[in-house]
Amino acid sequence: MYQNKIKFMPQDILEKNFKIDTRGYRLKEVDQFLDDIISDYEQFLDIINNLEKEKADLLTEIMNLKQELRNSKLNMEVISTTNKGNGEVTNVDIMRRLSQLEKMVYESKNVEESNNN
């Protein structure tokens, strides 16, 4: 995917040979080579930053989907306990519902706090 944006692989840099003039290496050739390496590093940094952002977005989405799944399971439990028996609501049913609601509220606050951090 990113192969066409990167000019040099580590082996290319290692094996690079410059032509030698009377005073040493040709400065223009060395400068051009270093400019190309800098360009590659900028590309690498852009790629890394984009992938990190994508990773963070996906982790947030996963957390939201997990929370949604938990809430759906709790709702299904509430519905199933409500429909059991003769339709009467006992104190035990009320306490169970209250406990489930507290769990939902507490978990949603934890998710919001972790998203804010």
Sequence and secondary structure as in RCSB ss.txt:
>XXXX:A:sequence
MYQNKIKFMPQDILEKNFKIDTRGYRLKEVDQFLDDIISDYEQFLDIINNLEKEKADLLTEIMNLKQELRNSKLN
MEVISTTNKGNGEVTNVDIMRRLSQLEKMVYESKNVEESNNN
>XXXX:A:secstr
  GGG    HHHHHT    EETTEE HHHHHHHHHHHHHHHHHHHHHHHHHHHHHHHHHHHHHHHHHHHHHHHHH
HHHHHHHHSTTS   HHHHHHHHHHHHHHHHHHHHHHHHHH 
